[in-house]
Amino acid sequence: QVQLVESGGGLVQPGGSLRLSCAASGSIVTIARMDWYRQAPGTQRDLVAASMGGGSTNYADSVKGRFTISRDNAKNTVYLQMNSLKAEDTAVYYCNAILSDDGKLFRSYWGQGTQVTVSS
């Protein structure tokens, strides 16, 4: 019954900010990674930011310096702070987690996605 639920998307003007949240719930033993992906219409789903735990993070070149990923391990929640938003950031943003519900096998789970639209 593992679930990932994203929230925080919306419509913003160029240069604006949004903070996305993704909360994982259910029979979770270990979370190895919690990442953010995005997918614009007609494009593939691409990695935006990754959080591997222990403070280790990675970002796509297109968002470096503008986006910040963080994780609250106690809440099993990952955040994506998005600043200086551009029209090209418009996409559905998805949370992905690599986790185990038994401490042995790890599986990939996806959230339902949240729409981010950057437009004047």
For each residue, the residues with C-beta under 8 A, 3 or more apart:
1: 26 27
2: 24 25 26 27 28 99 101 109
3: 24 25 26 109
4: 22 23 24 95 96 97 109 110 111 112
5: 22 23 25 111 112
6: 9 20 21 22 93 94 95 111 112 113 114
7: 20 21 22 114
8: 18 19 20 21 114
9: 6 18 20 93 114 115 116
10: 18 115 116 117
11: 117 118 119
12: 16 17 18 85 116 117 118
13: 16 85 118 119 120
14: 85 86 87 118 119 120
15: 84 85
16: 12 13 85 118
17: 12 81 82 83 84 85
18: 8 9 10 12 82 85 116
19: 8 79 80 81 82
20: 6 7 8 9 36 79 80 82 93 95 114 116
21: 6 7 8 77 78 79
22: 4 5 6 7 34 36 77 78 79 80 95 97 111
23: 4 5 75 76 77
24: 2 3 4 28 31 34 76 77 97 99 109
25: 2 3 5 28 76
26: 1 2 3 101
27: 1 2 101
28: 2 24 25 31 76 99 100 101
29: 99 100 101 102 103
30: 99 100 103 106
31: 24 28 34 53 73 76 97 98 99
32: 52 53 98 99 100 106
33: 50 51 52 53 96 97 98
34: 22 24 31 51 71 78 95 96 97 98
35: 47 48 49 50 51 69 78 95 96 97
36: 20 22 47 48 49 50 69 78 80 93 94 95 96
37: 45 46 47 48 93 94 95 96
38: 45 46 48 89 91 92 93 94 116
39: 43 44 45 46 91 92 94 113
40: 43 90 91 92
41:
42:
43: 39 40 46 91
44: 39
45: 37 38 39 94
46: 37 38 39 43 60
47: 35 36 37 50 60
48: 35 36 37 38 59 60 63 67 80 93
49: 35 36 57 58 59 60 63 67 68 69 80
50: 33 35 36 47 57 58 59 69
51: 33 34 35 56 57 69 70 71 78
52: 32 33 56 57 58
53: 31 32 33 56 71 73
54:
55:
56: 51 52 53
57: 49 50 51 52 69
58: 49 50 52
59: 48 49 50 63 64 67 69
60: 46 47 48 49 63 64
61: 64
62: 88
63: 48 49 59 60 66 67 82 89
64: 59 60 61 67
65:
66: 63 82 83 84 85
67: 48 49 59 63 64 80 81 82 83
68: 49 80 81 83
69: 35 36 49 50 51 57 59 78 79 80 81
70: 51 78 79 81
71: 34 51 53 77 78 79
72: 75 76 77 78 79
73: 31 53 76
74:
75: 23 72
76: 23 24 25 28 31 72 73
77: 21 22 23 24 71 72
78: 21 22 34 35 36 51 69 70 71 72 95 97
79: 19 20 21 22 69 70 71 72
80: 19 20 22 36 48 49 67 68 69 93
81: 17 19 67 68 69 70
82: 17 18 19 20 63 66 67 85 89 116
83: 17 66 67 68
84: 15 17 66
85: 12 13 14 15 16 17 18 66 82 89 116 118
86: 14 89 118
87: 14 90 118 119
88: 62 118
89: 38 63 82 85 86 116 118
90: 40 87 116 117 118 119
91: 38 39 40 43 116
92: 38 39 40 113 114 115 116
93: 6 9 20 36 37 38 48 80 113 114 115 116
94: 6 36 37 38 39 45 110 111 112 113
95: 4 6 20 22 34 35 36 37 78 110 111
96: 4 33 34 35 36 37 108 109 110 111
97: 4 22 24 31 33 34 35 78 108 109
98: 31 32 33 34 106 107 108 109
99: 2 24 28 29 30 31 32 106 107 109
100: 28 29 30 32 103 104 105 106 107
101: 2 26 27 28 29 107
102: 29 105
103: 29 30 100
104: 100
105: 100 102
106: 30 32 98 99 100
107: 98 99 100 101
108: 96 97 98
109: 2 3 4 24 96 97 98 99
110: 4 94 95 96
111: 4 5 6 22 94 95 96 114
112: 4 5 6 94
113: 6 39 92 93 94
114: 6 7 8 9 20 92 93 111
115: 9 10 92 93
116: 9 10 12 18 20 38 82 85 89 90 91 92 93
117: 10 11 12 90
118: 11 12 13 14 16 85 86 87 88 89 90
119: 11 13 14 87 90
120: 13 14
